[in-house]
Every structure is written in structure tokens, then in C-alpha cells.
Amino acid sequence: MEENSKNAQKLHEITDVNYATILKARESWSMFSIMSEFIESTERLSEINPAVTIFGSARLHPDNPYYIKCMELARRLSDAGFAVISGGGPGIMAAANRGAYEGKSLSVGLNIELPQEQAPNRWQNVSLNYRHFFARKVAFAKYADAFVLFPGGFGTLDEMSEVLTLIQTGKSRRIPVILVGSKFWEGFMKWLNDTMLAEEMIHKEDIELMQVIDDVDKVIGAIFTFYEKRAIGPSEEERQKMLYL
């Protein structure tokens, strides 16, 4: 059988020295930029606990029922001793930060530089800025003791998929994942059961990683009930595992 040999040119093999130097410098500085975001996340967030990360649409206005409910939930979580982490922007993110800001605990915003939609809201006690989505998503996952997802778009689905995959694969510890808005999430949950589960793309236990809850009292109750069975915060074994998120 004839060998199918294919070689990709390596950087040191580029004959144009000036071009190779520019490429090296660009990539090196990019790596430093990425490292700096992970380092700042660790410095600023590692001692903020317990914490709940709230996701949801940037496009909802303050008169939207989900915005109002999110603000109430965040304030009550804050008063109960949980820092609240959001993406730092408008919509549900602003509602989460605003509610926490009015409560007793920290309001944390993990802001991302985007050409549209994203501008930091003013209700942040701790504010970090990211250029890289993946560094920001690691921070969302690593420093949360529960995830609450309000209705949202692609970004919310991306963040949901990220945290569920980390929990499902054992790369992260099991913590509550709560979807608020049964009417909004109804079609998604039906698709999980009728299509993904039916075609054996996931297991029933994977769907059980999530709870759909509408009532603010019940959301808070679900988080507290979960931690009646174990300590809040990662164990030493879980902390070591999460170094490899």
C-alpha cells in the first residue's frame, strides 16, 4: 500500500526570515495575552466563594419579566451569602449584577470585548475584562458553585453546553444547573428527550444534570438542598481535577 505522506511546513523552515519573525512575535504576544487573563482570573476570583454564575440574554430590557425575576433571584442569593457572577453586560447580565449589587455579597462581572451588544454594566463590585472567550468561560465554570440559566441566545446555549460537557465528562464537579423559564426551555428539553436521548446520543443521567424551575424560592431551595448533602466549594480532589478544565 502506497504511503500517504503529507508534511506541514514548520515555522523554522520558512525562508522569509522577516515574515517568520513577525509570525513568531505575533503568536508569542498572543500567548502572553491569554496567560494574563488566566492569571488575573485566579488572582481576583479564587477566594470569592460561594458563588452562583447566572447566564442569559444580553437583549432583555429592565421591564422584561425575566429581567425582573433575575434581579430578585440575584439579590436574594446575595443576601444569602452567595457572590453572583455574570457576563458583565446588559440584559440578564445587568439584572444579575444589579440584584447582587443591592444585596450583601459581591457582584462580579466577567466582561468580554465585542464589536456589539457588550458594554460593562455599572453594578459590579469586581470587574474583569477579557478578550478571549475561552478564558472567560473557564472562569465562569471554575469559580461557580451553581449555574442558573435564564432565556438567551447562542451565547447562553454555548455556556450551557460548556458547563454540561465539563460535568458530564468528569472534568468538573457536579453542581446544580438550573434553567429558569419552563415555557422557553420546553422545546429544548423535549428535543433532548425525543431526539438526543432516543437516538442514544446522551444518557438519561445527562438530562438529569439539569432542573427546570420557574419559582425564585424553588431555585434557591434547589441550591441549598444540593449542598445539604456536601460542603459548598470543591474538595481538594475536585480542586486538583479542575486545574485541567
Order of alpha helices (4+ residues) and beta strands (2+ residues): alpha-beta-alpha-beta-alpha-beta-beta-alpha-beta-alpha-beta-alpha-alpha-beta-alpha-alpha
